[in-house]
């Protein structure tokens, strides 16, 4: 996964009720398409478990930012290379 890749979320995102309730957000089901904005390695675990990414999904015609998610929440459907 790299910046610019087109991805689809394979799991629900924005599922933390504490964050969602304070911002008026609803969980987003799997199956939405978006673009990778940033990719970061796992620097907290030794050995690293996985990387993290920020993705902008398109949900009902609106951009929805998903920040600091494990890359496993998304699958690449079109590489930017």
C-alpha positions as CSV (number, residue, x, y, z in Angstrom):
1,X,0.0,0.0,0.0
2,X,1.3,3.5,-0.9
3,X,0.0,7.0,-1.1
4,X,-2.3,7.4,-4.1
5,X,-3.5,3.8,-4.2
6,X,-7.3,3.3,-4.6
7,X,-8.6,1.1,-1.8
8,X,-11.8,-0.4,-0.4
9,X,-12.5,-0.8,3.2
10,X,-13.0,-4.5,4.1
11,X,-14.1,-3.9,7.6
12,X,-16.3,-1.3,9.4
13,X,-14.5,1.9,10.2
14,X,-15.3,4.8,12.5
15,X,-16.7,2.3,15.1
16,X,-15.4,3.9,18.3
17,X,-18.6,5.2,20.0
18,X,-16.8,7.7,22.2
19,X,-15.4,9.5,19.2
20,X,-18.5,9.1,17.0
21,X,-21.0,10.3,19.6
22,X,-19.0,13.5,20.3
23,X,-18.7,14.3,16.6
24,X,-22.1,13.0,15.4
25,X,-20.5,10.3,13.2
26,X,-22.0,6.9,12.3
27,X,-20.0,3.8,11.7
28,X,-19.2,3.2,8.0
29,X,-19.8,-0.4,6.7
30,X,-17.3,-2.2,4.5
31,X,-17.3,-1.7,0.8
32,X,-16.6,2.0,0.3
33,X,-13.8,3.1,-2.1
34,X,-11.2,5.8,-1.4
35,X,-7.7,6.9,-1.8
36,X,-4.7,6.5,0.5
37,X,-3.4,9.8,1.9
38,X,-0.5,8.6,4.1
39,X,1.2,5.4,5.0
40,X,3.3,5.0,8.2
41,X,5.3,2.0,9.6
42,X,4.5,0.4,12.9
43,X,7.1,1.9,15.3
44,X,5.6,0.7,18.5
45,X,6.1,-3.0,18.3
46,X,9.3,-5.0,17.9
47,X,9.0,-6.8,15.5
48,X,6.6,-4.5,13.7
49,X,3.1,-6.0,13.4
50,X,1.7,-3.9,10.5
51,X,1.6,-0.4,9.1
52,X,-0.9,2.4,9.5
53,X,-2.6,4.6,6.9
54,X,-4.9,7.5,6.5
55,X,-7.6,7.1,3.8
56,X,-10.2,9.4,2.3
57,X,-13.3,7.3,1.5
58,X,-16.2,8.5,-0.6
59,X,-19.4,7.8,1.4
60,X,-22.7,8.9,-0.2
61,X,-21.0,11.5,-2.3
62,X,-19.0,13.0,0.6
63,X,-15.3,12.6,1.5
64,X,-14.8,10.9,4.8
65,X,-11.3,10.9,6.4
66,X,-10.2,7.7,8.2
67,X,-7.0,8.4,10.1
68,X,-4.5,6.1,11.7
69,X,-6.1,2.8,10.7
70,X,-4.2,-0.5,10.4
71,X,-3.6,-1.2,6.7
72,X,-5.6,-4.4,7.2
73,X,-8.8,-2.5,7.3
74,X,-8.4,-1.7,3.5
75,X,-7.5,-3.7,0.4
76,X,-5.8,-2.1,-2.6
77,X,-8.0,-2.3,-5.7
78,X,-5.9,-0.1,-8.0
79,X,-2.3,0.7,-7.4
80,X,-1.0,4.2,-8.2
81,X,2.3,2.9,-9.6
